[in-house]
Amino acid sequence: MISENDSFGERVKVGQNSIVKENVTIGDDVIIFPNVYIGENTKIGNESIIQYGAFIEHDCKIGKKCRIGTNAVLRRETNIGDYSIFGSLSASEGKNWIGNHVLIHSQCHLTTGIIIEDWVFIAPLFVGANDPEMLHGRRRVKKFVPQGPHIKFGSGIAVNVTLLPGVVIGRECIIGAASLVTKDVPDFSIAYGAPARAAKNVDEKWRLPEELYQEFRRRVSEEDLVKFLDRVLSDYE
Ligand SMILES: CC(C)(COP(=O)(O)OP(=O)(O)OC[C@H]1O[C@@H](n2cnc3c(N)ncnc32)[C@H](O)[C@@H]1OP(=O)(O)O)[C@@H](O)C(=O)NCCC(=O)NCCS
């Protein structure tokens, strides 16, 4: 089912039983598999692929040449840059920011307010938390302001990692398998364990080319990301 005021590019394919709600913008050569849901005002860039059963809520932005995996869930106002992969059975709780060339594997949970900068890799079974006090049912006591973690440029997060609310993983870090990260991790560190501790620095050889970092910084400043979050979380309920 496609709505009348949607804007579709050239050669877009929409599979059986897929629902595209009002005011959706879809670029050229996008492939939407069967049983996909796309909510109001969502935008999808050229040559992206949306696999079987993905559920994408309203006001999401997905860049060009992305892949959204089978049965993935993107809740409202999830922003994904270009050339990124959002794995099968992974879920974004919405109102978060994911950069370009990000690879999020399957079965990951991205909490509201998380920021994931360009060239980050996240292995399966990642969990991000955003509510230190678990205010469930107690919002009359205190306003809930999500404190999503922030994963900086080029970091690699191994399998089964948990990030507690508000932690910052520095630039090009490696976080070891099954780590529980309770505190910020400095740039270029290898950290692991529960609680995770920085054990050493990454090898110079492992670092991404500096041009990629400069390209990212030209496009997005630290300040832009702070402003972005302030804006998307300001009307959070
Ligand atoms: C963190 C990691 C990169 C460390 O690798 P490394 O620097 O080569 O570390 P080593 O194997 O030399 O181990 C050094 C010590 O740290 C311990 N260690 C390594 N990884 C650990 C982890 N994730 N948690 C707890 N301890 C760990 C080792 O047991 C060893 O302890 P010891 O000195 O008492 O013997 C690696 O263990 C890891 O987790 N890789 C990620 C794998 C992964 O999930 N890939 C995703 C693919 S989809």
The ligand as an SDF file (V2000), in Angstrom:
LIG
                    3D

 48 50  0  0  0  0  0  0  0  0999 V2000
   39.7770   -7.1210   23.5020 C   0  0  0  0  0  0  0  0  0  0  0  0
   40.5920   -7.9430   22.5340 C   0  0  0  0  0  0  0  0  0  0  0  0
   40.7180   -7.1820   21.2120 C   0  0  0  0  0  0  0  0  0  0  0  0
   41.9500   -8.0860   23.2120 C   0  0  0  0  0  0  0  0  0  0  0  0
   42.8280   -8.7210   22.3590 O   0  0  0  0  0  0  0  0  0  0  0  0
   44.4090   -8.7250   22.7180 P   0  0  0  0  0  0  0  0  0  0  0  0
   44.8870   -7.3190   22.9050 O   0  0  0  0  0  0  0  0  0  0  0  0
   45.0650   -9.5520   21.6730 O   0  0  0  0  0  0  0  0  0  0  0  0
   44.4590   -9.3890   24.1460 O   0  0  0  0  0  0  0  0  0  0  0  0
   45.0920  -10.7930   24.5600 P   0  0  0  0  0  0  0  0  0  0  0  0
   44.3840  -11.8950   23.8270 O   0  0  0  0  0  0  0  0  0  0  0  0
   46.5760  -10.6780   24.4230 O   0  0  0  0  0  0  0  0  0  0  0  0
   44.7050  -10.8760   26.0840 O   0  0  0  0  0  0  0  0  0  0  0  0
   45.3380  -10.1050   27.0780 C   0  0  0  0  0  0  0  0  0  0  0  0
   44.6860  -10.4170   28.4130 C   0  0  0  0  0  0  0  0  0  0  0  0
   43.3770   -9.8610   28.4240 O   0  0  0  0  0  0  0  0  0  0  0  0
   42.3900  -10.8810   28.6440 C   0  0  0  0  0  0  0  0  0  0  0  0
   41.2540  -10.5620   27.7800 N   0  0  0  0  0  0  0  0  0  0  0  0
   41.2560  -10.4170   26.4250 C   0  0  0  0  0  0  0  0  0  0  0  0
   40.0390  -10.0860   25.9880 N   0  0  0  0  0  0  0  0  0  0  0  0
   39.2530   -9.9940   27.0640 C   0  0  0  0  0  0  0  0  0  0  0  0
   37.8760   -9.7020   27.2470 C   0  0  0  0  0  0  0  0  0  0  0  0
   37.1050   -9.3950   26.2130 N   0  0  0  0  0  0  0  0  0  0  0  0
   37.3880   -9.6890   28.4990 N   0  0  0  0  0  0  0  0  0  0  0  0
   38.1770   -9.9920   29.5590 C   0  0  0  0  0  0  0  0  0  0  0  0
   39.4950  -10.2750   29.4470 N   0  0  0  0  0  0  0  0  0  0  0  0
   40.0080  -10.3000   28.2110 C   0  0  0  0  0  0  0  0  0  0  0  0
   43.0730  -12.1760   28.2380 C   0  0  0  0  0  0  0  0  0  0  0  0
   42.4990  -13.2810   28.9090 O   0  0  0  0  0  0  0  0  0  0  0  0
   44.4890  -11.9260   28.6720 C   0  0  0  0  0  0  0  0  0  0  0  0
   44.5680  -12.1010   30.0660 O   0  0  0  0  0  0  0  0  0  0  0  0
   45.9160  -12.6340   30.7860 P   0  0  0  0  0  0  0  0  0  0  0  0
   46.9330  -11.5620   30.5200 O   0  0  0  0  0  0  0  0  0  0  0  0
   45.5050  -12.7440   32.2150 O   0  0  0  0  0  0  0  0  0  0  0  0
   46.2380  -13.9210   30.1190 O   0  0  0  0  0  0  0  0  0  0  0  0
   39.9560   -9.3140   22.2070 C   0  0  0  0  0  0  0  0  0  0  0  0
   40.0440  -10.1650   23.3220 O   0  0  0  0  0  0  0  0  0  0  0  0
   38.4740   -9.2180   21.8220 C   0  0  0  0  0  0  0  0  0  0  0  0
   37.5700   -9.1430   22.6520 O   0  0  0  0  0  0  0  0  0  0  0  0
   38.2560   -9.2100   20.4720 N   0  0  0  0  0  0  0  0  0  0  0  0
   36.9420   -9.0130   19.9070 C   0  0  0  0  0  0  0  0  0  0  0  0
   36.3820  -10.2530   19.2140 C   0  0  0  0  0  0  0  0  0  0  0  0
   35.0120   -9.9680   18.6640 C   0  0  0  0  0  0  0  0  0  0  0  0
   34.0430   -9.9530   19.3830 O   0  0  0  0  0  0  0  0  0  0  0  0
   34.9210   -9.7140   17.3730 N   0  0  0  0  0  0  0  0  0  0  0  0
   33.6530   -9.3880   16.7420 C   0  0  0  0  0  0  0  0  0  0  0  0
   33.5530  -10.1820   15.4760 C   0  0  0  0  0  0  0  0  0  0  0  0
   31.8880  -10.2590   14.8780 S   0  0  0  0  0  0  0  0  0  0  0  0
  1  2  1  0
  2  3  1  0
  2  4  1  0
  2 36  1  0
  4  5  1  0
  5  6  1  0
  6  7  2  0
  6  8  1  0
  6  9  1  0
  9 10  1  0
 10 11  2  0
 10 12  1  0
 10 13  1  0
 13 14  1  0
 14 15  1  0
 15 16  1  0
 15 30  1  0
 16 17  1  0
 17 18  1  0
 17 28  1  0
 18 19  1  0
 18 27  1  0
 19 20  2  0
 20 21  1  0
 21 22  1  0
 21 27  2  0
 22 23  1  0
 22 24  2  0
 24 25  1  0
 25 26  2  0
 26 27  1  0
 28 29  1  0
 28 30  1  0
 30 31  1  0
 31 32  1  0
 32 33  2  0
 32 34  1  0
 32 35  1  0
 36 37  1  0
 36 38  1  0
 38 39  2  0
 38 40  1  0
 40 41  1  0
 41 42  1  0
 42 43  1  0
 43 44  2  0
 43 45  1  0
 45 46  1  0
 46 47  1  0
 47 48  1  0
M  END
$$$$
